[in-house]
Amino acid sequence: MRDRPEAKEEELSTAITGLERQRATLGDAVVDSAIAALRRQLAQLKAEVIDRPQADERKVVTIAYLECRLAPTACTLSR
């Protein structure tokens, strides 16, 4: 089962906040690179949520049906 996007977004945001709090201990280079990776994941997650069709979204479908009971050459579809 996949996590809800909102839960994953919250998890990534919490991780970023936690890293910011440890900046003095870990150093700027470590925190900046880790946060950059987390922000890329967060941006990708948001892009996937935007691109995903909603469950209640309806699609328009066209169905063409032709039944031909005559000789096959008599049945032609013209545009």
C-alpha positions as CSV (number, residue, x, y, z in Angstrom):
1,M,0.0,0.0,0.0
2,R,1.4,3.4,-0.9
3,D,1.6,6.2,1.5
4,R,-0.7,9.2,1.2
5,P,1.1,12.1,-0.6
6,E,0.2,14.4,2.3
7,A,1.9,12.1,4.8
8,K,5.0,11.8,2.7
9,E,5.1,15.6,2.3
10,E,4.8,16.1,6.0
11,E,7.6,13.5,6.6
12,L,9.9,15.3,4.2
13,S,9.2,18.7,5.8
14,T,9.8,17.3,9.3
15,A,13.1,15.9,8.1
16,I,14.2,19.2,6.7
17,T,13.2,21.0,10.0
18,G,15.2,18.4,12.0
19,L,18.3,18.9,9.8
20,E,18.1,22.6,10.2
21,R,18.1,22.2,14.0
22,Q,21.2,20.1,13.8
23,R,23.1,22.5,11.5
24,A,25.5,23.5,14.3
25,T,26.4,19.9,15.0
26,L,26.5,18.5,11.5
27,G,27.9,21.6,9.7
28,D,26.6,23.7,6.8
29,A,27.9,21.5,4.0
30,V,26.2,18.3,5.3
31,V,22.9,20.0,6.1
32,D,22.7,21.9,2.9
33,S,23.3,18.9,0.7
34,A,20.9,16.7,2.7
35,I,18.2,19.5,2.5
36,A,18.8,19.9,-1.2
37,A,18.1,16.2,-1.8
38,L,15.0,16.3,0.4
39,R,13.7,19.4,-1.4
40,R,14.1,17.6,-4.7
41,Q,12.1,14.7,-3.4
42,L,9.4,17.1,-2.1
43,A,9.2,18.9,-5.5
44,Q,9.0,15.6,-7.3
45,L,6.2,14.5,-5.0
46,K,4.3,17.7,-5.6
47,A,4.7,17.4,-9.3
48,E,3.3,13.8,-9.2
49,V,0.3,14.9,-7.2
50,I,-0.5,17.7,-9.7
51,D,-0.1,15.3,-12.7
52,R,-2.2,12.5,-11.2
53,P,-5.8,12.5,-12.3
54,Q,-8.4,12.8,-9.6
55,A,-10.4,9.7,-8.6
56,D,-13.7,11.4,-9.5
57,E,-12.5,12.9,-12.7
58,R,-14.5,11.8,-15.7
59,K,-13.1,11.1,-19.1
60,V,-14.8,11.6,-22.4
61,V,-14.8,8.5,-24.6
62,T,-16.1,8.1,-28.1
63,I,-17.2,4.6,-29.2
64,A,-17.9,3.9,-32.9
65,Y,-19.8,0.7,-33.8
66,L,-20.7,-0.5,-37.2
67,E,-22.5,-3.7,-38.0
68,C,-22.5,-4.7,-41.6
69,R,-24.8,-7.5,-42.7
70,L,-24.5,-6.9,-46.4
71,A,-21.6,-7.9,-48.6
72,P,-18.3,-6.7,-47.1
73,T,-17.7,-4.4,-50.1
74,A,-21.0,-2.6,-49.5
75,C,-20.0,-1.6,-46.0
76,T,-17.7,1.4,-46.2
77,L,-17.2,4.2,-43.8
78,S,-16.5,7.5,-45.4
79,R,-15.3,10.7,-43.7
